[in-house]
Amino acid sequence: MQIDTEHMQNIFGGHDAYIRQIEDDLNVVITDRNGEVRISGEKAAVKAAAGLIDELVELSKRGNTIQEQNVTYGLELSHTSEDKDALLTIDSDCICHTMAGKAIKPKTLGQKEYVDAIRKNMIVFGLGPAGTGKTYLGMAMAITAFRNHEVERIILTRPAIEAGEKLGFLPGDLQSKVDPYLRPLYDALYQIMGADSFQKNMEKGLIEVAPLAYMRGRTLDNAYIILDEAQNTTPAQMKMFLTRIGFGSKVIVTGDASQKDLAAGTQSGLDVAAKVLKKIDDIAFVNLTSKDVVRHPLVQKIVKAYEDYESKLNNRTNSDKKTQMRKR
């Protein structure tokens, strides 16, 4: 394979880390001699490695900085996906740019499905573990719609529940008390919109960040509404929220069923909604998995380890229940 020098370093990574990763995963040997890349090994493995390197070259030509996540996910797709150009298909979908000029795009097939569902449906539930981009991509879609004048305002909300801790009485006015719960939403807004633009639109009431309890009694027309951390809602809160939606609005509900902070024995509104609303038109449920985690690769391994552990625990619990039923 002939690869231009300007793309070689990008594809090979520091100390050839990405090429070593491809070699180890596919059991091939990759050598570079003056821009000519040679791949040797089993025929199927060589074909997979060549296909992945071709995709990485094209990503580099499009101006992308190749990251470990691109290589890791590309290797995973080489084992499971029939779409040989999946990385390029995903990369072609640019939602918007951050203030620093960085393009915001889905990075996995699951994220691409999530973004497409948001475009097609009025209400979308994005379900999955931490690091899958549920909130960030939803925020990017909301800001893009706002900039394109598709909606008049953005409303961001989440239930104000501590993550297993008791914070006591927080000092300051009402806004100061709720800000810690809403900080992840602010962070995404600052990065995509910029602090000045965010503050100006906040002052005009065009962007609102508020606890879920503040939604009661309102009708939200011509708005992009995002409910974050929805696993911490009660069924009554979820029903209240979903019945606030007015004409011209679009809703994204995000949550991770494995990270509930509700009191023991309290049913999650997200779990109930998934059962009650799954057959209604214009409502989509997108389930993201550990494969869609785009944070540090170690996070993906942590999420997968917990998924496996909880699956074994559930199987053991169900087995114990069946044994007890037989004894009775």
Phi and psi in degrees as a GROMACS rama.xvg file:
@    title "Ramachandran Plot"
@    xaxis  label "Phi"
@    yaxis  label "Psi"
@TYPE xy
-99.4602  124.688  GLN-2
-127.649  129.858  ILE-3
-62.4656  144.839  ASP-4
-58.5007  -36.1781  THR-5
-63.6812  -23.6274  GLU-6
-101.644  -12.5691  HIS-7
-60.4333  -50.6055  MET-8
-63.5151  -38.9822  GLN-9
-60.0979  -41.9077  ASN-10
-79.1204  -37.2293  ILE-11
-76.3392  -29.0257  PHE-12
79.2342  168.015  GLY-13
-61.1628  130.492  GLY-14
55.4564  31.9671  HIS-15
58.4644  30.0052  ASP-16
-60.8531  -41.1948  ALA-17
-69.6966  -39.4665  TYR-18
-66.3998  -39.9721  ILE-19
-61.0345  -37.8271  ARG-20
-63.8934  -42.7989  GLN-21
-65.6076  -41.8122  ILE-22
-59.5191  -48.4731  GLU-23
-65.0592  -40.9128  ASP-24
-71.3857  -42.6839  ASP-25
-99.1579  -2.42779  LEU-26
58.1809  52.4745  ASN-27
-125.724  169.798  VAL-28
-118.805  125.582  VAL-29
-119.137  125.064  ILE-30
-126.122  151.459  THR-31
-123.895  125.412  ASP-32
-131.529  102.486  ARG-33
54.0338  47.6447  ASN-34
85.7043  -3.21708  GLY-35
-103.111  118.33  GLU-36
-99.8893  125.243  VAL-37
-111.078  136.204  ARG-38
-122.359  127.496  ILE-39
-129.658  146.522  SER-40
154.255  -163.193  GLY-41
-62.2786  145.762  GLU-42
-54.185  -48.3666  LYS-43
-63.7961  -39.532  ALA-44
-68.58  -40.8491  ALA-45
-62.4849  -42.0756  VAL-46
-62.4963  -41.8118  LYS-47
-65.6842  -43.4831  ALA-48
-63.9485  -43.5123  ALA-49
-63.2344  -41.7531  ALA-50
-63.0292  -41.8284  GLY-51
-67.5356  -43.1297  LEU-52
-63.6198  -38.6909  ILE-53
-58.0838  -43.626  ASP-54
-65.6171  -41.4363  GLU-55
-64.4284  -37.6575  LEU-56
-62.1514  -44.5562  VAL-57
-64.8596  -39.5706  GLU-58
-61.3399  -41.8825  LEU-59
-63.9489  -40.8901  SER-60
-63.618  -28.1869  LYS-61
-79.7148  -0.108537  ARG-62
96.001  8.50233  GLY-63
-81.1911  144.859  ASN-64
-89.0598  116.55  THR-65
-67.1065  131.018  ILE-66
-119.916  166.174  GLN-67
-58.2911  -34.4113  GLU-68
-62.4173  -38.0071  GLN-69
-61.4981  -44.6498  ASN-70
-68.7766  -46.1766  VAL-71
-60.6259  -45.9224  THR-72
-70.5852  -36.823  TYR-73
-61.7404  -40.172  GLY-74
-64.5023  -40.6906  LEU-75
-63.12  -42.3022  GLU-76
-66.2561  -32.7653  LEU-77
-64.3103  -22.6615  SER-78
-91.0178  -26.3251  HIS-79
-120.814  -28.948  THR-80
-95.0826  141.86  SER-81
-84.3528  -19.2069  GLU-82
-80.835  103.822  ASP-83
-73.8468  -15.2239  LYS-84
-111.333  29.0795  ASP-85
-59.6008  -43.1453  ALA-86
-60.0543  -39.6497  LEU-87
-72.2239  -37.0852  LEU-88
-62.8187  -44.3294  THR-89
-63.7577  -44.1145  ILE-90
-66.5917  -24.9305  ASP-91
-72.9162  -10.6534  SER-92
-98.2173  91.6442  ASP-93
-96.0931  120.281  CYS-94
-80.4683  -51.3562  ILE-95
-168.145  -172.016  CYS-96
-124.491  148.43  HIS-97
-76.1173  173.992  THR-98
-63.3273  -25.9339  MET-99
-82.8448  -0.775687  ALA-100
90.4876  4.30159  GLY-101
-78.6161  130.805  LYS-102
-73.2962  135.701  ALA-103
-101.408  116.52  ILE-104
-135.827  155.383  LYS-105
-64.9928  149.961  PRO-106
-117.723  -4.80264  LYS-107
-138.949  166.731  THR-108
-64.3455  -34.5875  LEU-109
-64.0721  -43.3329  GLY-110
-66.0101  -36.9649  GLN-111
-63.571  -41.6101  LYS-112
-62.1932  -39.9021  GLU-113
-62.2544  -49.1509  TYR-114
-63.348  -42.8013  VAL-115
-63.0468  -39.3042  ASP-116
-63.937  -38.5904  ALA-117
-63.2944  -38.741  ILE-118
-67.0891  -33.1119  ARG-119
-93.0419  -23.6778  LYS-120
-118.816  156.597  ASN-121
-76.8743  -37.7519  MET-122
-126.87  129.888  ILE-123
-129.411  130.933  VAL-124
-101.331  116.424  PHE-125
-100.486  108.788  GLY-126
-114.135  134.827  LEU-127
162.893  172.851  GLY-128
-73.1336  173.39  PRO-129
-61.2184  144.364  ALA-130
89.099  4.27373  GLY-131
-91.9883  2.99136  THR-132
80.5522  16.7216  GLY-133
-57.664  -53.1045  LYS-134
-73.9535  -44.5921  THR-135
-63.6229  -45.9398  TYR-136
-67.3297  -39.0553  LEU-137
-60.5589  -41.5755  GLY-138
-64.4703  -40.9284  MET-139
-62.6573  -40.8682  ALA-140
-65.0994  -39.7546  MET-141
-65.0208  -45.7457  ALA-142
-65.718  -38.3455  ILE-143
-62.583  -44.73  THR-144
-64.0414  -38.0832  ALA-145
-65.4375  -44.8168  PHE-146
-65.2469  -32.3522  ARG-147
-86.5195  6.75669  ASN-148
60.8836  29.0282  HIS-149
-78.873  -26.2513  GLU-150
-133.775  160.282  VAL-151
-92.0665  -20.2776  GLU-152
-157.507  165.109  ARG-153
-118.922  131.08  ILE-154
-122.389  121.547  ILE-155
-116.738  131.509  LEU-156
-146.739  155.73  THR-157
-157.751  152.249  ARG-158
-68.2744  139.426  PRO-159
-89.25  83.4409  ALA-160
-128.947  132.731  ILE-161
-69.6417  147.457  GLU-162
-81.6353  70.6816  ALA-163
76.8586  10.8608  GLY-164
-125.472  157.951  GLU-165
-109.585  109.808  LYS-166
-88.1663  -10.2822  LEU-167
72.4032  -157.761  GLY-168
-86.4789  117.197  PHE-169
-83.96  143.24  LEU-170
-75.1782  167.897  PRO-171
95.8984  -177.57  GLY-172
-78.6192  -176.347  ASP-173
-59.633  -42.3249  LEU-174
-62.6616  -39.2665  GLN-175
-64.9288  -32.3784  SER-176
-72.0672  -34.3332  LYS-177
-93.3415  -17.2948  VAL-178
-54.7828  -42.4142  ASP-179
-58.3362  -33.9854  PRO-180
-71.9306  -25.8798  TYR-181
-103.682  4.2378  LEU-182
-54.9465  -42.3551  ARG-183
-58.9917  -32.1391  PRO-184
-71.8853  -40.5758  LEU-185
-61.2951  -43.2447  TYR-186
-56.8628  -45.5588  ASP-187
-65.583  -40.6134  ALA-188
-63.6804  -44.0059  LEU-189
-59.597  -43.4471  TYR-190
-67.949  -39.9584  GLN-191
-85.4369  -43.2247  ILE-192
-93.0569  -30.5101  MET-193
93.3893  145.566  GLY-194
-62.0591  -41.8806  ALA-195
-64.7893  -48.475  ASP-196
-62.8347  -39.6465  SER-197
-61.915  -47.4771  PHE-198
-62.8455  -42.2393  GLN-199
-61.9613  -44.8084  LYS-200
-70.9919  -30.9766  ASN-201
-63.9755  -45.8785  MET-202
-62.9264  -32.5286  GLU-203
-80.7423  -8.10104  LYS-204
80.634  11.6677  GLY-205
-83.4594  -21.5134  LEU-206
-124.213  127.488  ILE-207
-127.898  129.153  GLU-208
-121.741  116.154  VAL-209
-150.591  155.121  ALA-210
-64.4405  155.509  PRO-211
-58.8279  -34.9266  LEU-212
-58.2064  -25.3166  ALA-213
-76.1364  -7.21522  TYR-214
-81.2201  -17.6391  MET-215
-61.5978  135.069  ARG-216
84.3658  1.64603  GLY-217
-105.179  157.405  ARG-218
-120.661  121.948  THR-219
-105.284  96.5267  LEU-220
-94.9454  151.707  ASP-221
46.5014  47.4511  ASN-222
-133.444  154.468  ALA-223
-103.468  115.746  TYR-224
-116.43  127.773  ILE-225
-120.278  122.076  ILE-226
-104.045  113.359  LEU-227
-99.4175  156.363  ASP-228
54.5456  43.6325  GLU-229
-67.3961  -15.3206  ALA-230
-65.0227  -15.7742  GLN-231
-97.0923  12.3689  ASN-232
-90.553  153.438  THR-233
-87.6355  163.81  THR-234
-55.7131  -37.4434  PRO-235
-66.5497  -40.8573  ALA-236
-65.0665  -42.042  GLN-237
-63.7261  -43.1765  MET-238
-62.4542  -43.1004  LYS-239
-58.9572  -45.6302  MET-240
-63.8808  -49.5062  PHE-241
-66.3302  -23.8798  LEU-242
-89.6271  5.94954  THR-243
-86.0334  -14.431  ARG-244
-68.8958  129.016  ILE-245
-109.086  -166.66  GLY-246
-71.5589  143.216  PHE-247
75.1284  12.9972  GLY-248
-104.006  157.844  SER-249
-132.591  142.194  LYS-250
-127.934  136.196  VAL-251
-122.626  127.307  ILE-252
-116.489  122.374  VAL-253
-117.9  149.675  THR-254
-175.076  160.033  GLY-255
-126.965  105.715  ASP-256
-61.3051  -17.9728  ALA-257
-88.2422  -1.43579  SER-258
-127.712  54.7812  GLN-259
-79.7629  139.667  LYS-260
-115.034  15.661  ASP-261
-71.7756  159.934  LEU-262
-62.6024  148.929  ALA-263
-54.5067  132.125  ALA-264
89.412  -8.3117  GLY-265
-84.1133  129.101  THR-266
-78.0794  141.114  GLN-267
-82.66  134.713  SER-268
-64.6456  -26.4955  GLY-269
-69.1394  -42.1668  LEU-270
-63.179  -41.6529  ASP-271
-66.5719  -43.6617  VAL-272
-60.567  -38.1325  ALA-273
-62.6991  -31.5775  ALA-274
-82.3653  -39.5867  LYS-275
-78.4042  -35.9239  VAL-276
-105.569  0.740167  LEU-277
-64.1198  -20.4077  LYS-278
-104.242  7.07154  LYS-279
-87.8039  132.542  ILE-280
-64.2606  150.915  ASP-281
71.1436  10.9706  ASP-282
-123.05  124.202  ILE-283
-119.892  144.118  ALA-284
-116.539  121.795  PHE-285
-116.212  120.163  VAL-286
-100.172  111.819  ASN-287
-92.3279  152.406  LEU-288
-127.662  -174.915  THR-289
-60.0494  -24.8072  SER-290
-66.2882  -21.2138  LYS-291
-96.3144  3.30342  ASP-292
-68.369  127.549  VAL-293
-119.369  16.939  VAL-294
-84.6274  -162.423  ARG-295
-53.6449  139.808  HIS-296
-51.8059  -28.2963  PRO-297
-65.0403  -32.8172  LEU-298
-62.7191  -41.1861  VAL-299
-60.0324  -42.1624  GLN-300
-66.4776  -38.4929  LYS-301
-64.106  -47.1742  ILE-302
-60.1597  -44.4663  VAL-303
-63.7694  -40.469  LYS-304
-62.9426  -41.7887  ALA-305
-67.9841  -38.8911  TYR-306
-59.9314  -44.654  GLU-307
-64.6206  -42.7725  ASP-308
-62.6522  -46.8677  TYR-309
-67.5324  -33.8497  GLU-310
-64.297  -44.4328  SER-311
-63.8325  -39.2546  LYS-312
-64.2635  -43.0055  LEU-313
-65.2647  -40.8456  ASN-314
-63.4446  -39.4569  ASN-315
-67.3034  -41.1791  ARG-316
-63.2561  -44.4931  THR-317
-64.2458  -37.4047  ASN-318
-65.5803  -40.8188  SER-319
-65.1165  -38.9441  ASP-320
-64.5277  -42.2165  LYS-321
-63.4615  -39.1299  LYS-322
-63.9234  -42.6691  THR-323
-64.7936  -38.7013  GLN-324
-64.9527  -38.6833  MET-325
-65.1795  -39.8986  ARG-326
-63.6516  -34.3808  LYS-327
